Amino acid sequence: MFIINTTDTQFNNFIFIKIAFMKKLLTVILFFVALHNINSQTIQPLTSNNKTSLRGLSVVDDTLLWTSGSNGTVGLSIDAGKTFEWIIVKGYESKDFRDIEGFDKSTAVIMAIDTPGLILKTKDGGKTWKEVFRDDTPGMFLDAMDFTMDGNGVIVGDPINNKLFYATTKNFGDNWQPLTGDNNKYDAMPGEAFFASSGTNVTISGTGYNPVIFFATGGTRSRLFVYGQPLVLNNIIQGDTMQGANSIAVSPTISKLAVVGGDYNNDTSTQKNIQLFSLKSNQLNNIPVQTPPHGDRSCILFVDENKMLTCGLNGVDFSNDGGINWQSISSDNYTVCAKAKKGSAVFLAGKDGQIAILSQ
């Protein structure tokens, strides 16, 4: 057995120097490991369709994805984005389909912006489409929708008669029930609306007939609605019609929540473009952000409980620490990103029909 003599000054100094060196070495190693983790994510372009601006994206599993956009266009891939079938929806060639939800390779729902508000559904892989919702009310503008795995869905739209538009479905979008009259408790503040940036400023979590629904508004007022109750987004820039929240994401365990946005007319500004929350026992607590994303961001998602991705007009950012610090991984223009509902693949879509995949 070896016994260290604590009165041996020379030996003790050697031990202290060695410990200090090992601590510094460990710090350096951890720094480079963290740096490697941040920089190991890359965006790999897959294909493009120059005639289309894509803002709708739904990833069913690691190989199946649907996308939608301008000029009545819908895209379907069954081989992880290597090839796409591009579909022009007959009779709707001039429509801009800002959001899409795919359920399998045959079934999907698409949402068209502007009056009339339209939702179409296909059950044969996009060969034919049926109107499942139509509203010709002047000013009708649908902005975003989301679904649970068991067919519960929600869609939001700009205010009509000073009420935020809100409708739900329980059968994969076959029928929709808008909130009307006194049943609609969502009063819009002056200048408040939604942005149809990526179809992700509403999210629905959980299963069954009482899923948890979150949505965020923008414009001169930007608010987050949690369990139906509004909360002003103090860390999201607002006050102008082109400012505010664009996208919301909830972590897999529904313990964290993130909102991104910014100023569309100043898309490189990092001022108040993200707000993070912890969510516990129906209570939200703000999480301070140290390094924000690098500009106005139109979409955000949780890759897992701590890894996050966000994208916008001037680039893509990644976070390894739950959104507290962000690193730019691409300067390319992508307006929407989505993770596989049954899998781990993450895809992006955007300007000029660009489709890409996140490589980790």
C-alpha positions as CSV (number, residue, x, y, z in Angstrom):
1,M,0.0,0.0,0.0
2,F,1.3,3.4,-0.9
3,I,0.9,6.3,1.5
4,I,1.3,9.9,0.4
5,N,3.4,12.0,2.8
6,T,1.6,15.3,2.9
7,T,4.7,17.0,4.4
8,D,6.6,16.3,1.2
9,T,6.3,19.7,-0.4
10,Q,8.0,18.8,-3.6
11,F,5.8,15.8,-4.1
12,N,2.6,17.8,-3.3
13,N,3.5,20.5,-5.8
14,F,4.0,17.9,-8.4
15,I,0.6,16.4,-7.7
16,F,-1.1,19.9,-7.8
17,I,0.6,20.8,-11.1
18,K,-0.4,17.5,-12.6
19,I,-4.1,17.9,-11.5
20,A,-4.1,21.5,-12.9
21,F,-2.7,20.2,-16.2
22,M,-5.3,17.4,-16.4
23,K,-8.1,19.9,-15.7
24,K,-6.9,22.2,-18.5
25,L,-6.5,19.2,-20.8
26,L,-10.0,18.0,-20.0
27,T,-11.4,21.5,-20.6
28,V,-9.7,21.6,-24.0
29,I,-11.0,18.2,-24.9
30,L,-14.6,19.1,-23.9
31,F,-14.4,22.3,-25.9
32,F,-13.3,20.4,-29.1
33,V,-16.0,17.8,-28.5
34,A,-18.6,20.5,-28.2
35,L,-17.3,22.2,-31.3
36,H,-17.4,19.0,-33.2
37,N,-20.9,18.3,-32.1
38,I,-22.0,21.8,-33.2
39,N,-20.3,21.6,-36.6
40,S,-21.1,18.0,-37.3
41,Q,-24.6,19.0,-38.6
42,T,-24.8,19.9,-42.2
43,I,-27.5,20.6,-44.7
44,Q,-27.4,18.4,-47.8
45,P,-29.5,19.6,-50.8
46,L,-31.5,16.8,-52.5
47,T,-33.6,18.3,-55.3
48,S,-35.2,21.5,-56.6
49,N,-38.3,22.6,-58.5
50,N,-37.5,26.2,-59.7
51,K,-41.2,27.0,-60.4
52,T,-42.3,26.6,-56.8
53,S,-41.8,28.4,-53.5
54,L,-42.3,25.7,-50.9
55,R,-43.7,26.5,-47.4
56,G,-45.6,23.3,-46.6
57,L,-43.7,20.2,-45.4
58,S,-44.9,17.0,-43.7
59,V,-42.5,14.1,-43.0
60,V,-44.4,10.9,-42.3
61,D,-41.4,8.6,-41.7
62,D,-37.8,8.5,-42.7
63,T,-38.6,7.8,-46.4
64,L,-42.0,9.3,-47.0
65,L,-42.6,13.1,-47.2
66,W,-45.0,15.5,-48.7
67,T,-44.4,19.2,-49.6
68,S,-46.5,22.0,-51.0
69,G,-46.2,25.5,-52.3
70,S,-47.1,28.1,-55.0
71,N,-48.6,27.5,-58.4
72,G,-50.9,24.7,-57.2
73,T,-47.9,22.4,-56.5
74,V,-47.6,19.4,-54.3
75,G,-44.6,17.1,-54.1
76,L,-44.4,13.5,-52.9
77,S,-41.3,11.4,-52.2
78,I,-41.3,7.8,-51.1
79,D,-37.5,7.4,-51.2
80,A,-36.3,9.9,-48.6
81,G,-36.2,12.8,-51.0
82,K,-34.0,11.2,-53.7
83,T,-36.9,11.6,-56.2
84,F,-40.2,13.5,-56.2
85,E,-43.4,13.2,-58.0
86,W,-44.5,16.8,-58.7
87,I,-48.3,17.3,-58.9
88,I,-50.2,20.3,-60.1
89,V,-53.6,20.2,-58.4
90,K,-56.2,20.4,-61.2
91,G,-58.5,23.3,-60.9
92,Y,-56.3,25.0,-58.3
93,E,-53.2,25.9,-60.5
94,S,-53.0,29.4,-59.2
95,K,-53.3,28.6,-55.5
96,D,-50.5,28.8,-53.0
97,F,-50.6,25.8,-50.7
98,R,-48.9,27.1,-47.6
99,D,-49.3,24.0,-45.4
100,I,-49.7,20.2,-45.9
101,E,-50.2,17.2,-43.7
102,G,-49.4,13.7,-45.0
103,F,-50.7,10.6,-43.3
104,D,-49.4,7.9,-45.6
105,K,-48.3,7.7,-49.2
106,S,-52.0,7.9,-50.4
107,T,-53.5,10.4,-48.0
108,A,-52.8,14.0,-47.4
109,V,-54.5,17.4,-46.6
110,I,-53.4,20.7,-48.1
111,M,-54.3,24.3,-47.1
112,A,-54.6,27.2,-49.5
113,I,-54.1,30.8,-48.5
114,D,-56.3,33.9,-49.3
115,T,-60.0,34.1,-49.9
116,P,-61.6,31.7,-50.2
117,G,-60.1,29.6,-47.4
118,L,-59.7,26.1,-48.8
119,I,-58.7,22.7,-47.4
120,L,-58.3,19.8,-49.9
121,K,-57.7,16.1,-49.3
122,T,-56.4,13.3,-51.4
123,K,-56.8,9.6,-50.8
124,D,-55.1,8.4,-54.0
125,G,-51.6,9.8,-53.7
126,G,-52.5,13.2,-55.2
127,K,-54.2,12.0,-58.4
128,T,-57.5,13.6,-57.3
129,W,-58.4,16.1,-54.6
130,K,-61.7,16.9,-52.8
131,E,-62.6,20.1,-51.0
132,V,-63.2,19.3,-47.3
133,F,-63.5,22.9,-46.2
134,R,-64.3,26.1,-48.0
135,D,-65.1,29.6,-46.5
136,D,-65.7,32.5,-48.9
137,T,-66.0,35.1,-46.1
138,P,-64.2,38.3,-47.2
139,G,-60.8,38.5,-45.5
140,M,-60.6,34.8,-44.9
141,F,-56.9,33.7,-44.7
142,L,-55.9,30.3,-43.4
143,D,-52.4,30.2,-42.0
144,A,-51.4,26.9,-40.4
145,M,-52.6,23.5,-39.3
146,D,-51.3,20.5,-37.4
147,F,-52.5,17.0,-36.5
148,T,-51.9,14.2,-34.0
149,M,-51.1,10.7,-35.1
150,D,-54.7,9.6,-34.4
151,G,-56.3,12.2,-36.7
152,N,-57.1,15.1,-34.4
153,G,-56.3,18.4,-36.2
154,V,-56.5,22.1,-35.7
155,I,-56.2,25.0,-38.1
156,V,-55.8,28.8,-37.4
157,G,-56.4,31.8,-39.6
158,D,-56.4,35.6,-39.6
159,P,-59.1,37.5,-37.6
160,I,-62.7,37.7,-39.0
161,N,-64.9,40.2,-37.2
162,N,-62.1,40.7,-34.6
163,K,-62.0,37.0,-33.8
164,L,-59.0,34.7,-34.6
165,F,-60.2,32.0,-36.9
166,Y,-60.0,28.5,-35.3
167,A,-61.3,25.1,-36.4
168,T,-60.8,21.5,-35.5
169,T,-61.2,18.0,-36.9
170,K,-61.3,14.6,-35.4
171,N,-61.2,12.4,-38.5
172,F,-58.0,13.3,-40.3
173,G,-59.5,16.4,-41.9
174,D,-62.6,14.9,-43.5
175,N,-64.8,17.4,-41.6
176,W,-64.0,20.7,-39.9
177,Q,-65.8,22.5,-37.1
178,P,-65.0,26.2,-36.8
179,L,-65.5,28.1,-33.6
180,T,-68.3,30.6,-34.2
181,G,-70.2,33.2,-32.2
182,D,-69.9,33.0,-28.4
183,N,-68.0,29.7,-28.8
184,N,-65.0,31.6,-30.1
185,K,-63.2,33.1,-27.2
186,Y,-60.1,34.2,-29.1
187,D,-60.5,37.9,-29.4
188,A,-57.9,39.5,-31.7
189,M,-56.1,42.6,-30.6
190,P,-55.7,45.5,-33.1
191,G,-53.1,44.6,-35.7
192,E,-52.8,41.0,-34.5
193,A,-52.9,38.1,-37.0
194,F,-51.0,35.0,-38.0
195,F,-48.2,34.5,-40.5
196,A,-48.4,31.7,-43.1
197,S,-44.6,31.4,-43.1
198,S,-44.3,27.7,-42.7
199,G,-47.5,26.3,-41.4
200,T,-46.0,25.9,-37.9
201,N,-47.4,28.6,-35.7
202,V,-49.8,26.1,-34.3
203,T,-48.9,22.7,-32.8
204,I,-50.9,20.0,-31.3
205,S,-49.4,17.4,-28.9
206,G,-50.6,14.2,-27.4
207,T,-53.4,11.8,-28.5
208,G,-57.0,11.2,-27.7
209,Y,-59.8,13.7,-27.7
210,N,-58.1,16.3,-25.4
211,P,-54.7,17.0,-27.0
212,V,-52.7,20.0,-26.0
213,I,-52.8,22.8,-28.5
214,F,-50.4,25.8,-28.7
215,F,-50.5,28.7,-31.2
216,A,-48.7,32.0,-31.6
217,T,-49.7,35.2,-33.3
218,G,-47.7,38.1,-34.8
219,G,-48.0,41.6,-36.1
220,T,-48.4,44.6,-33.9
221,R,-49.2,42.2,-31.1
222,S,-47.5,38.8,-30.7
223,R,-49.0,36.4,-28.2
224,L,-48.7,32.7,-27.3
225,F,-51.9,30.8,-26.5
226,V,-51.3,28.0,-24.1
227,Y,-54.3,25.9,-23.0
228,G,-56.4,28.6,-24.6
229,Q,-54.9,31.4,-22.4
230,P,-52.9,34.2,-24.0
231,L,-49.5,35.2,-23.0
232,V,-47.6,38.2,-24.5
233,L,-44.3,37.2,-26.0
234,N,-42.1,39.8,-24.5
235,N,-38.9,38.4,-26.1
236,I,-40.4,38.4,-29.7
237,I,-40.2,41.7,-31.6
238,Q,-43.6,43.1,-32.4
239,G,-45.3,46.4,-33.1
240,D,-45.2,46.4,-36.9
241,T,-47.3,44.3,-39.3
242,M,-44.3,42.3,-40.5
243,Q,-42.9,41.5,-37.0
244,G,-43.8,38.8,-34.5
245,A,-43.9,35.1,-34.1
246,N,-43.7,32.7,-37.1
247,S,-43.3,29.2,-35.6
248,I,-43.7,27.2,-32.4
249,A,-42.3,23.9,-31.3
250,V,-42.8,21.6,-28.3
251,S,-40.3,19.1,-27.1
252,P,-41.0,15.4,-27.3
253,T,-41.8,15.2,-23.5
254,I,-43.9,18.4,-23.7
255,S,-41.5,19.9,-21.1
256,K,-40.1,22.7,-23.3
257,L,-41.5,25.1,-25.7
258,A,-39.9,27.4,-28.3
259,V,-41.1,30.3,-30.4
260,V,-39.2,32.0,-33.2
261,G,-39.9,35.0,-35.4
262,G,-38.4,38.3,-36.1
263,D,-38.7,41.2,-38.5
264,Y,-39.4,40.2,-42.1
265,N,-38.2,43.5,-43.4
266,N,-34.9,43.2,-41.5
267,D,-34.2,39.5,-41.8
268,T,-30.6,39.6,-40.6
269,S,-31.5,41.2,-37.2
270,T,-31.1,38.9,-34.2
271,Q,-33.1,41.2,-31.9
272,K,-35.9,39.4,-30.1
273,N,-36.2,36.5,-32.6
274,I,-36.6,33.7,-30.1
275,Q,-38.3,32.9,-26.8
276,L,-37.8,29.7,-24.8
277,F,-39.9,28.3,-22.0
278,S,-39.9,25.3,-19.6
279,L,-43.4,23.8,-19.2
280,K,-44.2,22.0,-16.0
281,S,-47.6,21.5,-14.3
282,N,-49.2,23.8,-16.8
283,Q,-46.8,26.6,-15.9
284,L,-44.5,28.4,-18.3
285,N,-41.1,29.7,-17.1
286,N,-38.8,31.7,-19.4
287,I,-35.4,30.3,-20.3
288,P,-32.8,33.0,-21.1
289,V,-31.2,32.7,-24.6
290,Q,-27.4,33.5,-24.7
291,T,-26.7,33.3,-28.5
292,P,-29.8,33.7,-30.7
293,P,-30.4,32.5,-34.2
294,H,-28.9,34.6,-37.0
295,G,-31.9,36.5,-38.2
296,D,-35.6,36.3,-38.8
297,R,-36.7,32.7,-38.5
298,S,-39.8,31.1,-40.1
299,C,-39.7,27.6,-38.6
300,I,-38.3,25.8,-35.6
301,L,-38.3,22.2,-34.4
302,F,-36.9,19.9,-31.7
303,V,-34.7,17.2,-33.2
304,D,-34.7,15.6,-29.7
305,E,-35.2,16.9,-26.2
306,N,-32.1,19.1,-26.5
307,K,-31.1,19.4,-30.1
308,M,-33.0,22.0,-32.2
309,L,-33.1,23.3,-35.7
310,T,-34.4,26.6,-37.0
311,C,-34.5,28.1,-40.5
312,G,-35.4,31.3,-42.4
313,L,-34.7,33.5,-45.4
314,N,-31.0,34.0,-44.6
315,G,-30.0,30.7,-43.2
316,V,-30.2,27.7,-40.9
317,D,-29.1,27.4,-37.3
318,F,-28.6,24.5,-34.9
319,S,-28.6,24.2,-31.1
320,N,-27.2,21.4,-29.0
321,D,-28.3,22.8,-25.7
322,G,-32.0,23.2,-25.9
323,G,-32.0,26.5,-27.8
324,I,-29.8,28.5,-25.4
325,N,-27.0,28.9,-27.9
326,W,-27.3,28.7,-31.7
327,Q,-24.7,28.1,-34.4
328,S,-25.2,28.9,-38.1
329,I,-24.8,25.8,-40.3
330,S,-26.0,27.1,-43.6
331,S,-26.7,30.5,-45.3
332,D,-29.2,29.0,-47.8
333,N,-32.8,30.1,-47.8
334,Y,-35.2,27.5,-46.3
335,T,-38.6,28.5,-45.0
336,V,-39.8,25.2,-43.4
337,C,-38.3,22.2,-41.6
338,A,-39.9,19.1,-40.3
339,K,-39.0,15.9,-38.5
340,A,-40.4,12.5,-39.3
341,K,-43.4,11.7,-37.1
342,K,-42.4,8.1,-37.1
343,G,-38.6,8.2,-37.3
344,S,-35.7,10.6,-36.9
345,A,-35.0,12.1,-40.4
346,V,-35.3,15.9,-40.7
347,F,-36.0,17.6,-44.0
348,L,-36.1,21.3,-45.1
349,A,-37.8,23.0,-48.0
350,G,-37.9,26.6,-49.4
351,K,-37.2,29.0,-52.2
352,D,-37.1,27.7,-55.8
353,G,-38.4,24.3,-54.7
354,Q,-35.3,23.4,-52.7
355,I,-35.5,20.2,-50.7
356,A,-32.7,19.3,-48.3
357,I,-32.0,16.8,-45.4
358,L,-30.2,17.4,-42.1
359,S,-27.1,15.3,-41.8
360,Q,-25.9,14.6,-38.2
